Amino acid sequence: MDGIARVRLTGGCSSHGSTFSVADEIMPTLKQFSSVRWGKIYDPQGDTERPTGQTDSIPECLEP
């Protein structure tokens, strides 16, 4: 395993202009496992801001 957990959202994807995002809940949940160092969340179309590399990433639609 490469230490990256990948999650693809289904349905809608929006932060609704909020300072809180569902990503704020998903990332800590993924990282509770010792094998996970980074989380990548993809929108329903399969896009995320940083698809490659050892870094966390969320889709643009979840940006506050």
Secondary structure, DSSP 8 states (H G I E B T S, - for coil): --SEEEEE--S----TT-S--THHHHHHHHHTSTT-SEEEEE-TTS--S--SSSS-B--GGG--
